Amino acid sequence: MTQHIQNKNSRVKIFKVLLPILMVVILLIAIPAFAYLNRVDGPSFFIRLDEEKAAPGTEVHVRLIASPGKTTAGAFRVSLQYDAQTFEYLGKEDAPQTSGADIFVRQDDPMITVYTCDIHQGSAALLSGNIITYVFRVRQTAEPKNYFFRATVDEVCDYDGHSLQSSGQSEAALQVNLQDSSSQASSSQEGSPCLTALEPENSSLGQLVPPFDPEATSYQMTVPESCREIWFRTEQSAETAVTVNRHTLLPDGNDTVITITAKSLDGKKQKQYWVMVHKLHGETSAAAPDTPVAQEIAVSSPAGATLSPAFSPEIHRYTLTVPDSCSQVWLKVNTANNAAASANRHTLQAAGSDTVITVHVTSADRKSTSDYTVVVHRLAPQEISAPAFSGRKAKSAGIAGAKTAHKTAVSKSYTRSQKKSLNRKTTSAGKKSTSKKS
C-alpha cells in the first residue's frame, strides 16, 4: 500500500514538472500556426530578364514583376544581388502604374530599392505586371560564363502599415559570351519582337505621353469622362504577334493600366509596353478645354536639377531631389493665353525631409485654375540616396518605416509598435501638411 502511494506521488511530481514544458511547446506551435492562418496575403514578386545572352558592351534589362494578391502593397523593399565587377548599373525605368509613387535606389551590395505608394491617392495602387526595369551594361572585362541576378522582396506592408508576407527570393540567369558587341546587339534587335508603331485608334480621345518610341515601354494618356473603352492601332516587327490585356476602363477618376505584349510566334521572346490611362471625372472633364495649363516648368535653381518625369502639360505631379546644402528651389513657369502662374513657396524644409511646392496656374479671366505639384526631397547629410521612407509619407500614410536619414535606414526592420504609432498620426499629420502648404 505504501509503495503504491509512493509511486502515485512520484507520477504527480513528474506531471507537475512536465506540465509547464508541455504548455511552452503548445504555445510555440500554436503562435506561428495562428499567425499563419491569420496572415494577410499581399502581392508576390519575381524578376525576369529580357535577354538570355549578352556580350561586353551590350545592355541587360532586369524586370521586377508583381502578381496581385488579396491586399495591395503600399510599400516594400527589394534587395537585388548581382556581380558589380561584370555589370554596370545605368539606371531604372518605372512603369506607368507606379506614377506618383516614390522609388528610391541605393547602389550597394546588394542594391536596395524602396517603393512607397502615392499617399495622395488615399489608397495603394494595384501593382500588376512590370513595376521597375533595371538597366545594366556588361563591362568590357566580363568573363564568358553564366551569371545570376537574385532579388529578395521584404518589408512588405499595406497602405495602413500592416505587414504582408514577403514573397521570398527569385533569380534569373544570363549567359555572357565574347561575341562581337555590335553584331550581338544587331542580331538581338533583329530577332526580338517589338512594336514599331502604337497610337489610339481614336486620336480625339487623347495622345500618348511621351510620343511613341520603340525603345520606350511606359506611357500615359488622359481621356474624357465619357470614354468607356480604348483601342490601339499597332504595327510590329516581323514574325510578331500582339495582344492587349484589356480595352475597358475603370470608373471615372481612376487610372487603368493597359499592357500590350509583342511576342515572337514561337513564344520564346516577348516585349511588353504599358499605357496608364487616366479617366477624367466630373467637372474636371467639362472644364478641361478651358483649363489653363503650363507650357513649361523647369528648375532654374539649383542649376542642373531636373524634374522627374520630364515635363508635359498633361502631367501634374513631379518629383525632384536636391542635395542637403540646398535650402531653396526656384521654378521657371511658362504659360499660354496670358495665364498667370505662381508657386506657393521656395524655401525647403529640413534636410532629410520632403517639401511640396504647388504651382498655381490661373486663366486670364480668373475663372479657371489648375495646379502642378513638385515634391522636393532634400537629401540628409551623408545620405547616399533618398531615405527608405520619408517622414512625410510615414506620417501621412502609416506606411512602414519611421523617419530616417542615413543609408542604414533601408535595411532596418520596423516594429509593430512603430507602425501603430504611425497609424495614430495619420489624421493629424494630414492637417499639419495642409497648414504648411497654405
N, C-alpha and C positions, 0 to 999 in steps of 0.2 A: 504494500500500500504506500509506504514511504517512498519507495523507488518510483512508483507511478507519479506521485505528486512532484517529485524532483524532475522527472522527465517533462512533465507538463509545464513546470516553471521555466525550464530550460528553453522549451519551444516558444513560450511567451516572450522571453528575453530576446531570442533570435528574431522573432517577428517585430519587436519594438525597434531593433537595430535596422532591420531590412526595410521597414515601412517608410522612413524618410528617404532612403535611397530609391525605392520604387517610385515615390512621388516625384522626385527630381527627374528620374528617367522619363516618366509620363509627361512631365512638363516640357522636357527637352524635345520630345517627339511631337507633342500637341501644338506648341507655339509655332514652329515652322509650318506645320500642316495647316493650322488656322490661317497663317499669313498667306500661304499658297492659295488656299481656297478663296480668300477674300482679296486677292491681288487685282489690280486694275490693268486690263490688257490695253497696251498702247501700240503704236506702230512698230514694225520691225524694219531694220536697216541692213543693207549689204552693199558691197562695192562691185563694180564691173568695169572692165577695160574696153575701150573702143577698139584697141589694136591687140592682135595676138603676137605680132612680131614687130621689132623696131631696130633701127640701125643708129649708130652715133650721129648726132645732129638732128634727128627727127623728133617730133613731138609725141607725147603719150598723154592720153586723156583718161583719167580715173573718175568714174561717176559714182556718187553716193545716191543710192536708190532707196525709196521708202515704200513700204507696203502698209496701208492703213489698218488700224486696229479699232477696238471699240471706243477708245478715247484718243483725241488728238493731242499731239505733243506740243507744249508751249515752249520747251527749252530742252536742249540735250548737248552732250559733249562728244566729239569724235577724236579719237587718237589714231592717227594714220602713220604706220611704220613703213619705211622704205629705205633703200640704200642711197644715202645722200652723196656718196662718192661716185655713184653711177648716174643718178638722176638729179637734174637741176630744177627746182620749183620755180615756175614762171608766174603763176597766179591762179585765180579761180574764176569760174563763170557761175553766176547764180541763176536759177530757173525763175520764170515769171511768178510761179506760185509762192516764192519767198519774198516778193516785193513788199517793202516796208519793214521787213524783219532785219535784225542786226546779226550779221555773220562775221565773227572775228576769227582771224587765223594767226596763230603764233608759231613761227618756224622754230622747231626744236627737234629733239629726238626722244619720242615721236613728235610729229607735227600735230598741234592741238587746234581744233576748230570748235567754237562755241556758237550755237544757234539760239537766238531769243526771238520769239514771235513779235509781231507788230501789236503792241499793247493798246494802240488807239482804236483797234477794231473791236475791242471788248470781248474777244474770244480768240482762241488759237486757230489759225488757218489749217485746213485739211491738207496734209502732205501725202502726195501720191506720185510715184514715178521719180524721175530725176530731180534732185534737190540742188546739188552742188556738183560742178565738174572741176576737178583739179587738173591743171595743165603742167606737165613736166617736159623737159628736154633731155634726151640721152646724151651724156657727156661724151666727148671725143675719145676719152681714155677708157671707156667702158669695155669690159671683157666680154667675149661672146659666151653667154650661158643663160640659164633661166633665173629670173628674179621674181620676187613676190612683193606685192603690196598687201598689207594687213591692216584692217580697220576694226576698232573696238568702239562701240557706241554705249555710253553710260550716262549717269546723272540725268536720266530722262524724267521729266515731270510734266504735268498738265498746266493749264493756264493759271490755276489757283495754287500751284506749287506742290501738289500732291505727287508723290513718287509713282512712277510707272516702271514696269520691269524693263531691264536692259536687254538688248537683242543679241548680246554676245559678240563674237568675232567672226569676221568674214575675210576671205583673201582672194586675190586674183593674180594669176601668173603671166609673165611676159618674157618672151624669148628675144634676147639681143644677139644679133649677128653682125658680122663685119661687112655686109653688102654695102656697096656704094650708097651714100645717104641720098643723093639726088635721085638715083634710079629707084631706090626703095620708096621714097616719097611719091614719085611719079606713078609707079606701078600700083602703090597702095591707093592713091587717089583715083586711078582709073578703075580699079576693081571694087571700090567702095560705093555702096548705094547712097544717093543723096538727092535732095531736091535742087532743081535749077531755077524754079520759079514758085512763088507762093503769094497769093493775094486773095482777098474776099471776092466771091462771085459778084456780090452787090457792093460796089465801091462806095455808094452813097451812105452805107451804114458806118463806115469808118475805114481807117487805114492802119497798117502795121507800123508800130514804132519800136525800134528803128526800121527804116525800109529794108526789104528782104535782102539778105546776103547769104549765099550758100554756106559760108563758113560760120555764120551766127545761128544759134539754135534757140534763142529765147526772145520772145516778142510780147508786146502789149497792144491792145486796142480798146477803144471805148465805143459802145453802141448805145442808141437811144432806148428809152424805156419800152417802146413798142416792139422792139426786136425780141423774138422768142427763140429763134434758132439762127445759126450762121453756117454758111457753106464756103469752102475754099476751092479755088482753082489752083491746081498744081501741075508742074512739069518736073520730070525726074530723069535721072541718068538711065542708061541702057540696062536692060535686064533687072529692072527695079519695080517692085510693087509697093503701092502707097495705101495706107489705111489711116482712118481718123477715128479716135475713140468715142467721139460724141459730136452732135450738132446742136442739140437743145441747150439752152442757157438756164442757169439758176435764177431764182426770183430777183426782182428789181433790187438794185443796190448791192448785189453780190458779185463776186468775181468767179468766173468759170475758167478752169484750166483745160485747154484742148490740146491733146497730144497727137501729133502727126508723125507716123512712122514710115520711113523708107527702108524697105527690106529687100535684100537680094532674092532672086527667085529660088535659089537653093536653100534659103532660110538661114544661112550661116552668118551673114553680116547684116547689120542694120544701123540706122542713124535716126535719132528722134529730134523733133522740133516741138517747142511748146509755145502756145499763144494764150496769154492770160487776157480774157475778155471781161471788161468791166461794164456792167449794165447800169445805166443811169436810173435814178429813182425820183419820182415826184416832181417838185418844182425845178430840181436840177436839170431835168431833161427839157422842160419847157423853156427855161431861161438860157439854155446852152448857147443858142445862136447869138444872143446879145451879151453874154457874159464876157467881161474884159479878161484878156489873158496877157501874160508876159511873153514877149517875143524872145527875150534873152535874160537869163540870170547867171551871172558869173561871179567868182570870188575876186575882188580887187585887192583885198588884204586879208590874210598874209599872201605874199606873192608865191605863185606856184601851186597853191591849193586848188583842188578841183572837186566839183560835186559828183556824187555817185547816186544814181546813174547819170549819164550825160544829159544835159538839159533838153527837155522837149516841152512845148506849151501844154501838151496833154497830160504830162506827168506832174503831179502837185506835191510829191513828197521826195525829199533828198536827204542824204547823209554826207557829213564832212568830218574828217579827222584832222586835228591840228596838234602841234607839239605843246608840251606843258608850259612853255615860255610865252605862248600866245594868249593874250588877255582880251583881244577884240577881234571881231570878224566884220568886214565891210563887204557888202554885196553890190554889184553893178546890175541894175534892172532896166531893161528897155521894154517899152510897151507900144502898142499900136492905137490909132484912133484917139490920140490925146488922152489916153487913160493915165491916171496918176498911180504911183506906186510908193509905198513906204514900208520900212521894216520896223518891227516893234522894239528891237533892241540891237545893240552891237557888242556890249560887254558880255564876257563869258563867266560862267560860274567857276568854282574852284577846280584846279587840276584833278583829273580822275573822274569828272562828272560830265553830264550832258547838258547842253543848253539848246532850247527850242527857239529858233528865230522864225517868225512868221512874216512873210512878205504879203502885204495887203494891197490888192490892185482894185482901183475904183474907176468906173466908167466916167467919161467927161460930163455926163448929165447927172452923175452921182446916184443913179437909180439901181445899179447892179454892181456887185463886187465878186471877187474870187480871191482865194488865199493859196499861197505856196508855202510849204513848211520845209525848213532845213534844220535837221538835228545835228548839232555840232558836238562831237566828242573831243574833249580836251584830255590828252594823254596825261597820266600821272608821272611824276618824276621817276626815272629809271624804268619806265614801262616800255616793254618791247613792242607790244601791240595793245589794242584796246582791251579792257578788262573783260573777264568772262561774262559778268552780268553787271551792268551799270547800276548805280544807286537809284536812278530814275526808274528803271524797269523793275528792279527788285521791289520798290515800294509801290509802284502803280499796279503791277500785275500779280504780285505774290509769287512770282516765278522763283524757283530755287536759285540761291546764290546771293549771299549778302554782299554789301558794298565792298569792293576790293580794289587795290591799287597796283600791286606788284604782280609779276608774271606767275608767281606761285598760285595765284587765285584760281586759275583754270584747273588746277589739279586737286583742289580741296573738295571734300565731301561735306554737304550742308546737312545739319541735323534737323530732325523733325520739329524741334522747338523753334529753330530759326525760321522755318517755313511758316509755322503758326503765327509767329510774331509778325512776319511779313504780311500774312493774310489780314491780321488785325489792323495793319497800317494802310490797307488799300484805299479805303474811303477818304481818310484824312489826307493821304498823300495826293490824291487826285485834286482835292480842294487847294492844297498848297501849290500844286503845279499851275492851276488856273490863276491864282492870285499873282504868281510870279510873272506869267505872260502879260497880264494886264498892267 
